[in-house]
């Protein structure tokens, strides 16, 4: 081939091929992450979703893919930045390949920054509980929940355009790509080296996910603490609002009213005399940890039968002595294993775990299951969605709050 033919032939660099390969891997991971995020968000903010959607599995997939994406996204940003930098630095090999597409020049820096923000805020939420990094105050004061959610929304929009644009371009230039690849053959060694690099980074990504996401084998997650201790009450205590609440059980009453024929006011002794069941269910947190316990308590639907709940009621407002509340969908309370819990693994609930009673609804995160419950109000109207300023305020996910029921609380005496 003459020098002139060499100058005229299309050019595609090894860096371009590397970027394409990383892009293919990211494409499918991001698609899967989008669907897991959609369901994860919906369950957290109280969308009306079927009970068969397993929150624990959705949470595990979301965290695992999130950690897997970190090294791959960094590699992708490095390859695209190197290529763009080479073009603008007028390096012959990249200059000859041509300028980046207009949408890459416009969107890539923005998308890269938002992608890093989404990953950072997700790690910040996870790390604030694990105590690995000093992120606790950051989690509360910088409201990384909003950072994570809104950056993810923007990222989905930009990536949708980015993917569509690339698909359109790939169809338009399919013949050109064949010509480029045939005009610039690679050695087997270069192909193997590129695949080894991507495979190595992907392997490191998977190891990072196994080390941090507590799934599928929590004891292998050495970056996370193992949260499921041997004792009945040896599991995490996470309280967004009302930490330190202690209930005077001699004064406490559980009120069940609203759309009922026979409002109830039950003492702790009244509740202990009611028929109970046991159910082995997970307790799981949006921050990533999960434990499994055998819970004993009164089926919630039994309490609504006793109170004569109106047919077709839509929701139940659950109020805590601490002032926290959550309004669940009625179908979540009417499951066979939806419990007003009094015992865990045979032990009475401790103060930190919600004594005298808490609710536990299968398939929902802990924030949807208030502790220290003192009021269940049956309602005919639908439950609200909770992605609102009062649920995720500027200082973190402190939860919707009302006035605490002070007459039921044990006040700590200063020493």
C-alpha positions as CSV (number, residue, x, y, z in Angstrom):
1,X,0.0,0.0,0.0
2,X,1.4,3.4,-0.9
3,X,1.9,6.2,1.5
4,X,-0.9,8.2,-0.3
5,X,-3.4,5.3,0.2
6,X,-2.3,5.0,3.8
7,X,-3.0,8.7,4.3
8,X,-6.5,8.4,2.7
9,X,-7.7,5.3,4.5
10,X,-10.3,5.6,7.3
11,X,-8.8,5.3,10.8
12,X,-10.1,3.8,14.0
13,X,-7.7,3.7,16.9
14,X,-7.4,1.0,19.6
15,X,-8.7,3.6,22.1
16,X,-11.9,3.9,20.1
17,X,-12.4,0.1,20.1
18,X,-11.8,0.0,23.8
19,X,-14.4,2.7,24.4
20,X,-16.9,0.8,22.3
21,X,-16.3,-2.4,24.3
22,X,-16.7,-0.7,27.6
23,X,-19.7,1.1,26.3
24,X,-21.4,-2.2,25.5
25,X,-20.8,-3.6,29.0
26,X,-22.1,-0.4,30.5
27,X,-25.2,-0.3,28.3
28,X,-26.6,-3.5,29.7
29,X,-25.6,-2.8,33.3
30,X,-27.1,0.7,33.2
31,X,-30.4,-0.6,31.7
32,X,-30.7,-3.2,34.5
33,X,-29.7,-0.5,37.1
34,X,-32.4,1.8,35.8
35,X,-35.2,-0.8,36.3
36,X,-33.9,-1.8,39.8
37,X,-33.7,1.9,40.7
38,X,-37.3,2.5,39.5
39,X,-38.6,-0.3,41.7
40,X,-36.3,0.6,44.6
41,X,-37.5,4.2,44.5
42,X,-41.2,3.2,44.2
43,X,-41.1,0.9,47.2
44,X,-39.3,3.5,49.3
45,X,-41.7,6.3,48.6
46,X,-44.9,4.3,48.9
47,X,-46.0,3.6,45.3
48,X,-48.8,1.1,45.0
49,X,-46.8,-1.9,43.9
50,X,-47.6,-5.6,44.0
51,X,-46.6,-7.4,47.2
52,X,-44.8,-10.1,45.1
53,X,-42.1,-7.6,44.1
54,X,-39.2,-8.6,46.5
55,X,-37.8,-5.5,48.1
56,X,-34.8,-7.4,49.4
57,X,-33.8,-8.7,45.9
58,X,-34.4,-5.3,44.3
59,X,-32.3,-3.6,47.0
60,X,-29.5,-6.2,46.6
61,X,-29.4,-5.8,42.8
62,X,-29.4,-2.0,43.0
63,X,-26.5,-1.9,45.4
64,X,-24.5,-4.7,43.7
65,X,-24.8,-3.1,40.2
66,X,-24.1,0.4,41.7
67,X,-20.7,-0.8,43.1
68,X,-20.0,-2.7,39.9
69,X,-20.5,0.4,37.9
70,X,-17.9,2.5,39.7
71,X,-14.6,1.1,38.2
72,X,-16.3,0.7,34.8
73,X,-17.6,4.3,34.6
74,X,-14.1,5.5,35.6
75,X,-12.5,3.4,32.8
76,X,-15.1,4.7,30.3
77,X,-14.4,8.4,31.3
78,X,-10.7,7.8,31.1
79,X,-10.9,6.3,27.6
80,X,-13.2,9.0,26.2
81,X,-11.3,11.8,27.9
82,X,-8.0,10.5,26.5
83,X,-9.4,10.3,23.0
84,X,-11.0,13.8,23.1
85,X,-7.9,15.2,24.7
86,X,-5.7,13.7,22.0
87,X,-7.9,15.3,19.3
88,X,-7.8,18.8,20.8
89,X,-4.1,18.4,21.5
90,X,-3.7,17.8,17.8
91,X,-2.1,14.5,18.1
92,X,-1.9,13.1,14.6
93,X,-3.5,9.7,15.2
94,X,-6.6,11.2,16.9
95,X,-6.7,14.3,14.7
96,X,-6.9,12.0,11.7
97,X,-9.7,10.0,13.2
98,X,-11.9,13.2,13.3
99,X,-13.6,15.3,15.9
100,X,-15.9,13.8,18.5
101,X,-19.6,14.0,17.7
102,X,-21.4,17.2,18.6
103,X,-23.5,15.4,21.3
104,X,-20.4,13.9,22.8
105,X,-18.7,17.3,23.0
106,X,-21.9,18.8,24.6
107,X,-23.1,16.1,26.9
108,X,-20.1,13.9,27.8
109,X,-18.6,16.3,30.4
110,X,-22.0,17.0,32.0
111,X,-23.0,13.3,31.9
112,X,-19.7,12.3,33.5
113,X,-20.1,14.8,36.3
114,X,-23.7,13.7,37.0
115,X,-22.7,10.0,36.9
116,X,-19.9,10.6,39.4
117,X,-22.4,12.6,41.6
118,X,-24.9,9.7,41.5
119,X,-22.2,7.2,42.4
120,X,-20.7,9.4,45.1
121,X,-24.1,10.1,46.8
122,X,-25.0,6.4,46.7
123,X,-21.7,5.5,48.4
124,X,-22.3,8.3,50.9
125,X,-25.7,6.9,51.9
126,X,-24.2,3.4,52.3
127,X,-21.0,4.7,54.1
128,X,-22.9,6.8,56.5
129,X,-24.2,3.7,58.3
130,X,-21.2,1.5,57.8
131,X,-18.9,4.0,59.5
132,X,-16.1,3.3,57.0
133,X,-15.8,6.9,56.0
134,X,-16.7,10.0,58.2
135,X,-19.9,10.6,56.2
136,X,-22.5,10.6,59.0
137,X,-22.7,14.4,59.3
138,X,-22.4,14.7,55.5
139,X,-25.4,12.4,55.1
140,X,-27.5,14.5,57.4
141,X,-26.4,18.0,56.5
142,X,-25.9,17.7,52.8
143,X,-29.0,15.7,52.1
144,X,-27.4,13.1,49.8
145,X,-30.7,11.4,49.3
146,X,-31.8,14.4,47.2
147,X,-28.4,14.5,45.5
148,X,-28.7,10.8,44.6
149,X,-32.3,11.0,43.5
150,X,-32.2,14.1,41.4
151,X,-28.8,13.4,39.8
152,X,-30.2,10.0,38.8
153,X,-33.3,11.6,37.2
154,X,-31.1,13.9,35.2
155,X,-28.7,11.1,34.3
156,X,-31.6,8.9,33.0
157,X,-32.7,11.7,30.7
158,X,-29.2,12.4,29.4
159,X,-28.3,8.8,28.9
160,X,-31.6,8.1,27.1
161,X,-30.6,10.8,24.5
162,X,-27.0,9.5,24.5
163,X,-28.1,5.9,23.8
164,X,-30.6,6.9,21.1
165,X,-28.0,9.1,19.4
166,X,-25.5,6.3,19.4
167,X,-28.0,3.8,18.0
168,X,-28.9,6.2,15.2
169,X,-25.3,6.9,14.4
170,X,-24.4,3.2,14.5
171,X,-27.2,2.5,11.9
172,X,-26.0,5.4,9.7
173,X,-22.4,4.4,9.8
174,X,-22.6,0.6,9.9
175,X,-21.0,0.4,6.4
176,X,-18.4,3.0,7.4
177,X,-17.5,1.0,10.5
178,X,-16.9,-2.1,8.4
179,X,-14.7,-0.2,6.1
180,X,-12.8,1.3,9.0
181,X,-12.3,-2.0,10.8
182,X,-11.1,-3.8,7.6
183,X,-8.8,-0.9,6.8
184,X,-7.3,-1.0,10.3
185,X,-6.9,-4.6,11.2
186,X,-5.6,-5.5,14.7
187,X,-3.3,-8.2,15.8
188,X,-4.7,-10.9,18.0
189,X,-2.5,-9.7,20.8
190,X,-4.1,-6.2,20.8
191,X,-7.6,-7.7,20.8
192,X,-6.7,-10.0,23.7
193,X,-5.1,-7.2,25.6
194,X,-8.2,-5.0,25.3
195,X,-10.5,-7.8,26.3
196,X,-8.2,-8.6,29.2
197,X,-8.3,-5.0,30.4
198,X,-12.0,-4.8,30.3
199,X,-12.4,-8.3,31.8
200,X,-10.0,-7.3,34.6
201,X,-11.8,-4.1,35.4
202,X,-15.1,-5.9,35.3
203,X,-13.8,-8.6,37.6
204,X,-12.6,-5.9,40.0
205,X,-16.0,-4.3,39.8
206,X,-17.7,-7.6,40.8
207,X,-15.2,-8.1,43.7
208,X,-16.1,-4.5,44.9
209,X,-19.8,-5.3,44.7
210,X,-19.3,-8.6,46.7
211,X,-17.2,-6.7,49.2
212,X,-19.7,-4.0,49.9
213,X,-23.3,-4.8,48.8
214,X,-23.9,-7.6,51.4
215,X,-25.3,-9.9,48.7
216,X,-25.5,-12.7,47.9
217,X,-23.2,-13.8,50.8
218,X,-23.2,-11.1,53.5
219,X,-20.2,-12.7,55.3
220,X,-18.0,-12.1,52.3
221,X,-18.7,-8.3,52.3
222,X,-15.6,-7.3,54.2
223,X,-16.1,-3.6,53.5
224,X,-19.4,-3.9,55.4
225,X,-19.9,-4.9,58.9
226,X,-21.8,-8.2,59.4
227,X,-25.1,-7.0,60.9
228,X,-26.9,-10.2,61.9
229,X,-25.6,-11.0,65.4
230,X,-26.2,-14.2,67.4
231,X,-28.6,-12.7,70.0
232,X,-32.3,-12.0,69.3
233,X,-31.8,-8.2,69.7
234,X,-28.4,-8.1,68.1
235,X,-29.3,-6.3,64.9
236,X,-29.0,-2.7,63.8
237,X,-31.0,0.1,65.3
238,X,-31.6,2.9,62.8
239,X,-33.9,5.7,63.9
240,X,-34.3,8.7,61.7
241,X,-36.6,10.4,64.2
242,X,-37.1,9.8,67.9
243,X,-33.8,8.1,68.9
244,X,-33.8,7.3,72.6
245,X,-37.6,7.0,72.8
246,X,-38.7,5.0,75.9
247,X,-42.3,4.1,76.5
248,X,-44.0,3.9,79.9
249,X,-46.0,0.7,79.2
250,X,-48.3,1.3,82.2
251,X,-49.6,4.5,80.5
252,X,-49.3,3.4,76.9
253,X,-52.4,2.4,74.8
254,X,-52.8,1.4,71.2
255,X,-55.7,3.2,69.6
256,X,-57.4,1.8,66.5
257,X,-60.0,4.1,65.1
258,X,-61.0,5.9,61.9
259,X,-63.2,4.0,59.4
260,X,-64.2,1.4,62.0
261,X,-67.4,0.4,63.8
262,X,-65.8,-0.4,67.1
263,X,-62.8,1.8,68.0
264,X,-60.3,0.1,70.2
265,X,-58.0,1.2,73.0
266,X,-55.7,-1.7,74.0
267,X,-53.1,-1.9,76.8
268,X,-50.0,-4.0,76.5
269,X,-51.5,-6.7,78.6
270,X,-54.6,-6.7,76.3
271,X,-52.4,-7.3,73.3
272,X,-50.3,-10.0,74.9
273,X,-53.6,-12.0,75.5
274,X,-54.5,-11.9,71.8
275,X,-53.8,-14.9,69.5
276,X,-50.3,-14.5,67.9
277,X,-48.4,-16.0,65.0
278,X,-44.7,-16.2,64.2
279,X,-43.2,-15.3,60.8
280,X,-39.6,-15.5,59.6
281,X,-39.1,-12.2,57.8
282,X,-36.3,-9.9,56.8
283,X,-35.8,-6.4,58.3
284,X,-34.0,-4.3,55.7
285,X,-32.9,-0.7,55.4
286,X,-32.6,1.6,52.4
287,X,-28.9,2.1,53.4
288,X,-28.1,-1.5,52.4
289,X,-28.2,-3.8,55.4
290,X,-30.5,-6.8,55.9
291,X,-31.2,-9.2,58.7
292,X,-33.7,-12.1,59.1
293,X,-35.5,-12.8,62.3
294,X,-38.5,-14.7,63.6
295,X,-41.1,-12.2,64.6
296,X,-44.0,-12.9,66.9
297,X,-47.1,-10.7,67.1
298,X,-50.8,-10.2,66.4
299,X,-51.8,-10.3,62.7
300,X,-52.9,-6.7,61.8
301,X,-55.9,-7.9,59.9
302,X,-57.1,-9.6,63.1
303,X,-57.1,-6.2,64.9
304,X,-59.0,-4.6,62.0
305,X,-61.6,-7.4,62.3
306,X,-61.9,-6.7,66.0
307,X,-62.4,-3.0,65.3
308,X,-65.0,-3.6,62.6
309,X,-63.0,-1.9,59.8
310,X,-65.2,-0.6,56.9
311,X,-65.2,-2.8,53.8
312,X,-62.9,-1.5,51.1
313,X,-60.7,0.7,53.3
314,X,-57.7,2.0,51.3
315,X,-54.9,2.9,53.8
316,X,-53.8,2.8,57.4
317,X,-52.1,5.7,59.1
318,X,-49.5,4.4,61.6
319,X,-48.4,6.8,64.3
320,X,-45.4,6.4,66.6
321,X,-45.0,7.6,70.2
322,X,-41.9,9.4,68.9
323,X,-44.0,11.5,66.5
324,X,-42.9,9.6,63.3
325,X,-45.7,8.4,61.1
326,X,-46.3,6.5,57.9
327,X,-49.5,5.8,55.9
328,X,-49.3,2.4,54.3
329,X,-51.6,0.9,51.7
330,X,-54.4,-1.3,53.1
331,X,-53.4,-4.4,51.2
332,X,-49.9,-4.3,52.8
333,X,-51.6,-4.5,56.3
334,X,-54.0,-7.3,55.2
335,X,-51.2,-9.9,54.3
336,X,-51.2,-13.0,56.5
337,X,-47.8,-12.2,57.9
338,X,-48.3,-8.4,58.4
339,X,-47.7,-8.1,62.2
340,X,-48.1,-5.9,65.2
341,X,-44.8,-7.2,66.7
342,X,-44.2,-7.9,70.4
343,X,-41.3,-10.4,70.3
344,X,-38.3,-11.1,68.1
345,X,-36.6,-14.5,68.1
346,X,-38.5,-15.2,71.4
347,X,-37.3,-12.0,73.1
348,X,-39.4,-9.0,74.0
349,X,-38.6,-6.0,71.9
350,X,-36.1,-3.6,73.4
351,X,-36.6,0.1,73.7
352,X,-34.4,0.8,70.7
353,X,-36.2,-1.8,68.6
354,X,-39.7,-0.4,69.3
355,X,-41.0,-1.7,72.7
356,X,-43.8,-2.2,73.4
357,X,-44.9,-2.8,69.7
358,X,-43.8,-2.1,66.2
359,X,-45.3,-3.1,62.9
360,X,-43.6,-5.3,60.3
361,X,-45.0,-5.5,56.8
362,X,-43.5,-8.2,54.5
363,X,-41.4,-6.8,51.6
364,X,-41.1,-3.2,52.8
365,X,-38.1,-1.2,54.1
366,X,-37.7,-0.3,57.8
367,X,-38.7,3.3,57.2
368,X,-42.2,2.1,56.2
369,X,-42.6,0.2,59.4
370,X,-42.7,2.6,62.4
371,X,-41.6,1.6,65.9
372,X,-43.3,2.4,69.2
373,X,-46.7,2.4,67.6
374,X,-49.6,4.0,69.5
375,X,-52.2,4.7,66.9
376,X,-53.6,2.9,63.8
377,X,-56.1,4.9,61.9
378,X,-58.1,3.1,59.2
379,X,-58.8,5.4,56.3
380,X,-61.0,5.2,53.2
381,X,-58.7,7.5,51.1
382,X,-55.6,6.2,49.3
383,X,-52.2,6.4,51.0
384,X,-50.0,9.3,49.9
385,X,-46.6,9.1,48.2
386,X,-43.8,10.3,50.4
387,X,-41.2,11.9,48.2
388,X,-42.0,15.3,49.6
389,X,-40.0,18.0,51.5
390,X,-41.5,16.8,54.8
391,X,-40.3,13.3,54.2
392,X,-36.8,13.9,52.8
393,X,-36.1,17.4,54.2
394,X,-32.9,19.4,53.6
395,X,-31.2,17.8,56.7
396,X,-31.6,14.2,55.6
397,X,-34.3,11.5,55.7
398,X,-35.7,12.4,59.1
399,X,-39.2,11.3,58.2
400,X,-42.6,12.9,58.4
401,X,-43.3,13.9,62.0
402,X,-46.0,15.0,64.3
403,X,-46.0,15.9,67.9
404,X,-44.7,13.0,70.0
405,X,-47.1,11.4,72.5
406,X,-45.4,12.8,75.5
407,X,-47.8,11.3,78.1
408,X,-46.6,7.8,77.0
409,X,-42.9,8.6,77.2
410,X,-40.4,8.0,80.0
411,X,-38.5,11.3,80.4
412,X,-34.8,10.9,81.1
413,X,-33.8,12.7,84.3
414,X,-30.6,14.7,83.9
415,X,-27.7,13.7,86.2
